[in-house]
Each structure stands twice: as structure tokens, then as C-alpha cells.
Amino acid sequence: MAGIYIHIPFCKQACHYCNFHFSTSLKYKEELLAAIHKEIAIQKGFLDNAPIETIYLGGGTPSLLNQNELNALFEQIHHFHQVASNAEITIEANPDDLTTAYLNELQQTPINRLSIGIQSFSDKDLKFMNRAHNASEAQNCIQKAQAAGFENLTVDLIYGSPTTSQAQWEQNLEQVISLNVPHLSSYCLTVEPQTALAHLVKVGKAKPVDDAHAAQQFEYLQKTTEAAGFIHYEISNFAQPDCYARHNSNYWKGVPYLGLGPSAHSFNGENRQANVAHNVHYIKALTNNELDVQVEVLTPAQRYNEYVLTGLRTIWGCDLARLQAFGSDFEQHFLKNSAIFLRENKMQVQKQTYSLTKTGKLFADHIAMELFWEE
């Protein structure tokens, strides 16, 4: 099985924290969609005819596309790929886009899962992040989506913001749980280089992220979701049983996927390729029936490092048999360097599978780096 990701690089406005590739101008939307159609045709062999189990529309803001534009993309995919009858098909959506009329349009497409960028139910937080929606829209869109028949929902929340008090964070989580949302993705606010937030912090107009404040909110997130029956199956992802995100889970498990659109990445099991992160260059290349991509053939060390990074972030952990498949040097390196984290109760091992403890999840990136193989 395999997956397809489609990057729609358009937004109404720029969120202060975002470092993804996007444009606030829709000037080239028609040309770009035509280019994605052409890329679907050109890249038809990338996944070696594997059945498509998941399709994910991200961005940017793919909820800026209408019913006809969405259905045209799906028709093109079906023309060149075998899509499973039970495929998970997700669209990222902003709360302000999810009107009753638009939700009814989405019901006339193959989309069966919504990923809603709530981020917070506080107007203070949303204004700080420069989100396009308000707190009222954040709550109402979930209820509207459920009323329209979308039960397979996930929402995004951000913690660690200097504007998000502990009381507000507790309220955000209570809101999601009370609305019976079956899946939650929650991320710590990060000050990425060359973003508006980085500039605001640099000139003193915004406070930097306080690590202790963020850790407190992450620990509360773990405790509260567990009490509500959620499974913490990946560092940033929590789901009720049988509600895991199949598309993202496949990323972490190393399942091949094809990325379409500017800045999209692809992986076929042996190499990665990245599309140019420039709308005009992307369109120009495909107009000439060419791809503007960078291809990287992964070394054994890179494959090992990726497995460690993604495996440790999940409940599936790092399996000793998989580590042995990379070679005895990699296996011994992992065992030697993980010993200290086992002693510190930041890692645990069960049936030859190594995973992070609740405490270890606070140090996930550091632990992975310590286990990486340096070429």
C-alpha cells in the first residue's frame, strides 16, 4: 500500500509561526492546479503501481478549493492509480472556511476525514498567531462538521504560547473532549527562522517560548487525554481507539508515498525527492512536461537515523529485528547509546521493542540525536 500527499500552497493570510511554503495570492491557482494534474500523470510510476490507501490534502489551505476543483484532482488520481475502496481521504481546513454550504460541498467529494486547524479557542491566542478565524468559529465549525456527517475529525491545538495560560490550555482541551472529537494533534509553539514570529521575538514585541511553561502544558496534555480515553500513539498525536491517522501513521512506519505540488516530498523506499518550493518555477517546469525536483538516495545511516527518529516518536517504537536489518554496527550503536536512557527511565523495552516513557517524550528530539549514527 502507499499514500499520496497534495500540497495546496495558498492561504488567506500568513500565520505568524508558519514556515511552510505558501502564498497569500491566488493569482496562479488555476495554473497550479493544472500543473498538479500534469504531475499526477508524469509521476504515475513512482509508487510502482502500489494501491493507494490514503490521500491527504495539506498546505497551505486546501479548503480554499471548491467542490469541482477537488473532484477534478481525485478523478485524475483515480485515472492513474488504484485507490482502495476504504481509503482514508483527508483535507486540512481552516475553521472560517467550514461553513454549512462548504461542508455540504465536501460531502459531494470522496473526502471522508477533516483536519481542522483550531490551534486555540481563545481570541487572544488566535490574534497573537495571526489566525484568520476567531474563537466562536473554532467551536462552531466542529459542531457544523459533525452535523454535516463528518465524524472522522481531527483538530490541531498549539501549546506553549506566551499568550496561552495554564487555565486557557485546560479549557482548550476540555472543549475538544466535550465535543467528542476522536483525534487530536497538538504541537508546541516553535519560533522558526524567517517567520513573522521570529522577527517579533527578535525586536522584543513577543516573548520567546518558555520551556518550563511548554513542558507543564505537555504533561497536562498527556494526563488529560489519557483520562479521556485517548491513546498517545505519537509524540504530537492522540486518538481514541481505532481512530489513528492512517496517512501520518504510514509516514512514521516508512510506507512509500508520493508528494504532489510545490515543496511536496516523496519517498519510494529507496530515495526521497523534493519538489521545488516556488509556485512559478513549479508551474513552468510542468508546462514543459518536466519535474523540478531534488532527488536524494538514502544511505544506510540515513535510513537508520530516520527509523530511530520516527520509531521513537510512536507507540510502535524501534524493533530490535528492524535495527538488526541495518547491520550489527547500527544495532550495537543503538543498544550502547540507549542504555543511559533506560537507566534514567526515559526509555523502556518490551519484547525487544524500544520506546519512550512519558518522561522520555519530553526529551524525544534529544534522545533521538544521541542515538543517531554520524557518517
C-alpha positions as CSV (number, residue, x, y, z in Angstrom):
1,M,0.0,0.0,0.0
2,A,1.0,3.6,-0.4
3,G,-0.2,7.2,0.1
4,I,-0.5,10.4,-1.8
5,Y,0.0,13.9,-0.4
6,I,-1.1,17.0,-2.3
7,H,0.3,20.4,-1.3
8,I,-2.0,23.3,-1.9
9,P,0.2,26.4,-1.4
10,F,-2.4,29.1,-0.8
11,C,-3.6,30.9,2.3
12,K,-5.8,33.9,3.1
13,Q,-3.2,35.3,5.4
14,A,0.2,34.3,6.9
15,C,0.2,32.8,10.4
16,H,3.0,34.3,12.4
17,Y,4.6,30.9,13.3
18,C,4.3,29.2,10.0
19,N,7.4,28.3,7.9
20,F,5.6,26.1,5.3
21,H,5.6,27.0,1.6
22,F,2.5,29.1,0.8
23,S,1.3,32.3,-1.0
24,T,-1.4,34.7,0.1
25,S,-2.1,35.4,-3.6
26,L,-4.4,33.2,-5.5
27,K,-3.1,34.6,-8.8
28,Y,-1.7,31.3,-10.1
29,K,-4.3,29.0,-8.6
30,E,-5.7,27.7,-11.9
31,E,-2.3,27.2,-13.5
32,L,-1.0,25.5,-10.4
33,L,-3.9,23.0,-10.2
34,A,-3.3,22.3,-13.9
35,A,0.3,21.6,-13.1
36,I,-0.6,19.2,-10.3
37,H,-2.8,17.3,-12.8
38,K,0.1,17.0,-15.1
39,E,2.4,15.9,-12.3
40,I,0.0,13.2,-11.4
41,A,0.3,11.8,-14.9
42,I,4.1,12.2,-15.1
43,Q,4.7,10.6,-11.6
44,K,2.3,7.7,-12.2
45,G,5.1,5.1,-11.9
46,F,6.8,6.5,-8.8
47,L,4.9,4.1,-6.4
48,D,5.4,1.1,-8.7
49,N,1.6,0.6,-9.1
50,A,1.0,0.1,-5.3
51,P,-2.6,0.5,-4.3
52,I,-3.3,3.9,-2.7
53,E,-4.5,3.6,0.9
54,T,-4.5,7.2,1.9
55,I,-4.8,10.7,0.2
56,Y,-4.0,13.8,2.2
57,L,-4.6,17.4,1.0
58,G,-2.4,19.8,3.0
59,G,-0.9,23.2,2.7
60,G,-1.3,26.0,2.8
61,T,-5.1,25.9,3.0
62,P,-6.6,23.3,0.7
63,S,-10.1,24.2,2.0
64,L,-9.8,27.2,-0.4
65,L,-10.5,24.7,-3.2
66,N,-14.1,24.3,-4.3
67,Q,-16.0,21.0,-4.9
68,N,-15.3,21.0,-8.6
69,E,-11.6,21.6,-8.1
70,L,-11.3,18.9,-5.5
71,N,-13.2,16.3,-7.6
72,A,-11.1,17.0,-10.6
73,L,-8.0,16.2,-8.6
74,F,-9.5,12.9,-7.3
75,E,-10.6,12.0,-10.8
76,Q,-7.1,12.5,-12.1
77,I,-5.7,10.4,-9.3
78,H,-8.2,7.6,-10.0
79,H,-7.2,7.6,-13.6
80,F,-3.6,6.8,-12.9
81,H,-3.8,4.9,-9.6
82,Q,-5.7,2.1,-8.0
83,V,-7.3,3.7,-4.9
84,A,-8.6,1.4,-2.2
85,S,-12.3,1.4,-1.6
86,N,-11.8,2.2,2.1
87,A,-9.1,4.8,1.5
88,E,-8.7,7.5,4.2
89,I,-9.0,10.8,2.3
90,T,-8.2,13.9,4.5
91,I,-8.4,17.6,3.8
92,E,-6.9,20.2,6.1
93,A,-9.4,23.0,6.7
94,N,-9.5,26.4,8.4
95,P,-12.5,26.9,10.7
96,D,-13.6,30.0,8.9
97,D,-13.9,28.0,5.6
98,L,-16.1,25.3,7.2
99,T,-19.5,26.9,6.5
100,T,-22.6,24.7,6.2
101,A,-22.6,25.3,2.5
102,Y,-18.9,24.3,2.1
103,L,-19.3,21.3,4.3
104,N,-22.2,20.2,2.0
105,E,-19.9,20.6,-1.0
106,L,-17.3,18.4,0.7
107,Q,-19.9,15.7,1.1
108,Q,-20.1,15.6,-2.7
109,T,-16.4,14.6,-2.9
110,P,-14.6,11.5,-1.8
111,I,-13.2,13.3,1.3
112,N,-14.1,11.4,4.5
113,R,-11.8,13.0,7.1
114,L,-11.3,16.6,8.2
115,S,-8.2,18.0,9.8
116,I,-9.2,21.3,11.3
117,G,-6.7,24.0,12.3
118,I,-8.3,25.2,15.5
119,Q,-5.0,26.0,17.4
120,S,-6.9,27.6,20.3
121,F,-10.4,28.5,21.5
122,S,-9.1,31.9,22.7
123,D,-9.3,35.1,20.7
124,K,-6.2,36.3,22.4
125,D,-4.2,33.3,21.3
126,L,-5.6,33.4,17.7
127,K,-4.8,37.1,17.4
128,F,-1.2,36.5,18.6
129,M,-0.8,33.7,16.0
130,N,-2.5,35.9,13.3
131,R,-5.1,33.2,12.5
132,A,-7.9,34.0,10.1
133,H,-10.7,32.7,12.4
134,N,-12.0,33.6,15.8
135,A,-12.9,31.6,18.9
136,S,-16.5,31.4,18.0
137,E,-15.8,30.0,14.6
138,A,-13.4,27.5,16.2
139,Q,-16.1,25.9,18.3
140,N,-19.0,26.2,15.8
141,C,-17.1,24.6,12.9
142,I,-16.7,21.4,14.8
143,Q,-20.4,21.2,15.5
144,K,-21.2,22.1,11.9
145,A,-18.9,19.4,10.6
146,Q,-20.4,16.8,12.8
147,A,-23.9,17.9,11.8
148,A,-22.9,17.6,8.1
149,G,-21.9,13.9,8.7
150,F,-18.2,14.2,9.3
151,E,-17.4,12.0,12.3
152,N,-13.8,11.3,11.4
153,L,-12.3,14.6,12.6
154,T,-9.0,15.7,14.0
155,V,-8.2,19.1,15.3
156,D,-4.9,20.9,15.8
157,L,-4.0,22.7,19.1
158,I,-0.9,24.7,19.9
159,Y,0.5,24.8,23.5
160,G,3.4,26.7,24.9
161,S,2.4,30.1,23.5
162,P,3.2,33.0,25.8
163,T,-0.5,34.1,25.5
164,T,-1.8,30.6,26.5
165,S,-2.2,30.5,30.3
166,Q,-2.5,27.1,32.0
167,A,-6.2,27.9,32.6
168,Q,-6.7,28.6,28.9
169,W,-4.9,25.4,27.9
170,E,-7.1,23.4,30.2
171,Q,-10.1,25.0,28.7
172,N,-8.9,24.2,25.1
173,L,-8.5,20.5,26.0
174,E,-11.8,20.4,27.8
175,Q,-13.5,21.9,24.7
176,V,-12.1,19.3,22.4
177,I,-13.0,16.4,24.7
178,S,-16.5,17.7,25.3
179,L,-17.2,18.0,21.6
180,N,-16.3,14.3,21.1
181,V,-13.5,14.9,18.7
182,P,-11.9,11.5,18.2
183,H,-8.4,12.7,17.2
184,L,-6.1,15.5,18.4
185,S,-2.8,16.7,17.1
186,S,-1.1,19.1,19.5
187,Y,2.2,20.9,18.9
188,C,4.4,23.1,20.9
189,L,4.7,26.7,19.5
190,T,8.1,26.9,17.8
191,V,9.9,30.0,16.8
192,E,11.1,29.1,13.3
193,P,13.7,31.2,11.5
194,Q,12.5,33.7,8.9
195,T,8.9,33.8,10.2
196,A,7.0,36.8,11.5
197,L,7.1,35.3,15.0
198,A,10.9,35.1,14.9
199,H,11.0,38.8,13.9
200,L,8.6,39.8,16.7
201,V,10.7,37.9,19.3
202,K,13.9,39.5,17.9
203,V,12.6,43.0,18.2
204,G,11.0,42.4,21.6
205,K,7.4,42.5,20.6
206,A,6.8,38.9,21.5
207,K,8.1,36.7,24.3
208,P,10.1,33.7,23.4
209,V,8.7,30.2,24.2
210,D,9.3,29.3,27.9
211,D,10.4,25.7,28.0
212,A,9.1,25.1,31.5
213,H,5.7,26.6,30.6
214,A,5.6,24.4,27.5
215,A,6.6,21.3,29.4
216,Q,3.9,21.9,32.0
217,Q,1.3,22.1,29.3
218,F,2.6,19.0,27.5
219,E,2.4,17.0,30.8
220,Y,-1.1,18.2,31.4
221,L,-2.0,17.2,27.8
222,Q,-0.7,13.7,28.4
223,K,-2.6,13.3,31.6
224,T,-5.9,14.8,30.4
225,T,-6.1,12.9,27.1
226,E,-5.2,9.6,28.8
227,A,-8.1,10.2,31.3
228,A,-10.4,10.8,28.4
229,G,-9.6,7.5,26.7
230,F,-7.1,8.8,24.1
231,I,-4.1,6.8,23.1
232,H,-0.9,8.8,22.9
233,Y,0.3,7.0,19.8
234,E,2.8,9.6,18.5
235,I,4.5,12.5,20.3
236,S,2.1,15.0,18.9
237,N,-0.9,12.8,18.2
238,F,-3.7,11.4,20.4
239,A,-6.6,9.3,19.3
240,Q,-9.5,7.3,20.6
241,P,-9.1,3.6,19.8
242,D,-9.3,2.8,16.1
243,C,-9.1,6.5,15.2
244,Y,-5.4,6.8,14.4
245,A,-4.5,9.0,11.4
246,R,-3.7,6.3,8.8
247,H,-1.8,8.6,6.5
248,N,0.5,10.1,9.1
249,S,1.0,6.7,10.7
250,N,2.2,5.3,7.4
251,Y,4.8,8.2,7.2
252,W,6.2,7.0,10.6
253,K,6.2,3.4,9.6
254,G,8.2,4.1,6.4
255,V,5.3,3.3,3.9
256,P,6.0,4.8,0.4
257,Y,4.2,8.0,-0.6
258,L,4.0,10.4,-3.5
259,G,4.0,14.1,-2.8
260,L,2.4,16.4,-5.4
261,G,2.6,20.2,-5.7
262,P,5.3,22.7,-4.9
263,S,7.6,21.9,-1.9
264,A,6.0,18.4,-1.6
265,H,8.3,15.5,-0.7
266,S,8.1,11.9,-1.9
267,F,9.5,8.6,-0.6
268,N,9.5,5.3,-2.5
269,G,11.5,3.1,0.0
270,E,14.9,3.9,-1.5
271,N,15.1,7.6,-2.2
272,R,13.4,10.9,-1.3
273,Q,12.6,13.7,-3.7
274,A,11.5,17.2,-3.0
275,N,9.6,19.4,-5.5
276,V,10.8,23.0,-5.9
277,A,9.3,25.3,-3.3
278,H,8.3,28.0,-5.8
279,N,4.9,28.2,-7.4
280,V,6.0,29.8,-10.7
281,H,9.0,27.5,-11.1
282,Y,6.9,24.5,-10.4
283,I,4.3,25.6,-13.0
284,K,6.9,26.4,-15.6
285,A,8.6,23.0,-15.3
286,L,5.4,21.1,-15.6
287,T,4.2,23.3,-18.5
288,N,7.3,21.9,-20.3
289,N,6.5,18.3,-19.1
290,E,9.4,18.4,-16.7
291,L,9.9,18.0,-13.0
292,D,11.8,20.5,-10.9
293,V,12.9,18.1,-8.1
294,Q,15.9,17.3,-5.9
295,V,16.5,13.5,-5.5
296,E,18.4,12.1,-2.6
297,V,19.4,8.4,-2.5
298,L,19.4,7.5,1.2
299,T,22.4,5.9,2.7
300,P,22.1,3.0,5.3
301,A,23.0,5.5,8.0
302,Q,20.2,7.9,6.9
303,R,17.7,5.1,6.8
304,Y,18.7,4.0,10.3
305,N,18.5,7.6,11.6
306,E,15.1,8.1,10.1
307,Y,13.8,4.9,11.6
308,V,15.1,5.9,15.0
309,L,13.6,9.4,14.8
310,T,10.2,8.3,13.6
311,G,10.0,5.0,15.6
312,L,10.8,6.5,18.9
313,R,8.1,9.1,18.4
314,T,5.4,6.4,18.3
315,I,3.9,3.6,20.4
316,W,5.4,1.2,17.9
317,G,8.9,2.1,18.9
318,C,12.1,0.7,17.5
319,D,12.0,-3.0,17.0
320,L,15.3,-4.9,17.5
321,A,14.7,-7.0,14.5
322,R,14.4,-3.9,12.3
323,L,17.6,-2.5,13.9
324,Q,19.5,-5.7,13.1
325,A,18.4,-5.4,9.5
326,F,20.6,-2.3,9.2
327,G,23.6,-4.3,10.3
328,S,25.3,-5.3,13.5
329,D,27.2,-2.0,13.8
330,F,24.0,0.0,13.8
331,E,22.4,-2.4,16.3
332,Q,25.2,-2.2,18.7
333,H,25.4,1.5,18.4
334,F,21.7,1.8,19.3
335,L,22.0,-0.7,22.3
336,K,25.1,1.1,23.7
337,N,23.7,4.6,23.4
338,S,20.2,3.8,24.7
339,A,21.5,2.2,27.9
340,I,21.7,5.5,29.7
341,F,18.1,6.4,28.8
342,L,16.9,3.1,30.0
343,R,18.6,3.7,33.4
344,E,17.1,7.2,33.6
345,N,13.6,5.8,32.9
346,K,13.3,7.8,29.7
347,M,13.2,4.7,27.5
348,Q,11.7,1.3,28.1
349,V,12.0,-2.1,26.3
350,Q,9.3,-4.7,26.0
351,K,9.6,-7.8,23.8
352,Q,12.6,-6.3,22.1
353,T,10.8,-3.1,21.2
354,Y,12.3,0.1,22.5
355,S,10.1,3.1,23.1
356,L,9.9,6.3,25.1
357,T,8.4,6.6,28.6
358,K,6.1,9.5,29.5
359,T,9.1,11.3,30.9
360,G,11.2,10.5,27.8
361,K,8.7,12.1,25.5
362,L,9.7,15.4,26.9
363,F,13.2,14.8,25.5
364,A,12.3,12.9,22.3
365,D,14.5,15.0,19.9
366,H,17.5,14.9,22.3
367,I,17.3,11.2,22.7
368,A,17.0,10.5,19.0
369,M,20.0,12.7,18.3
370,E,22.0,10.8,20.9
371,L,21.1,7.5,19.1
372,F,21.8,8.8,15.6
373,W,24.7,7.4,13.5
374,E,27.1,10.1,12.4
375,E,28.6,9.4,9.0
